Amino acid sequence: MPFATDRDLLAFEPNLFRDIAWTGQRRLSADDGATSGSALTSASSNFTTAQIKPGHVVMLDSVPLEVISIDSDTQLTVSLLRDDISDPILPPP
């Protein structure tokens, strides 16, 4: 069981993923990410191969989003940071 997820770190320091880029920990980088509601899609990405998991953080236009679920190889469900992981999803702007 992990001690802390990326989402947990984001809750402690909301600017962490914007201000500090850990190249060695970056699982994926893409330029075609787009959201519609709480769905984030990227045709050039394979989230399954990159081993993206719930609790990871995605940066989209400098906005950190927590990964809620992996819906397919090219689509994630994401949320703005919630106070608690059981709170309703907050779709990105």
Secondary structure, 3 states (H helix, E strand, C coil): CCCCCHHHHHHHCCCHHHHCCCHHHCCCCCCCCEEECCEEECCCCCCCCCCCCCCCEEEECCEEEEEEEEEECCEEEEECCCCCCCCCCCCCC
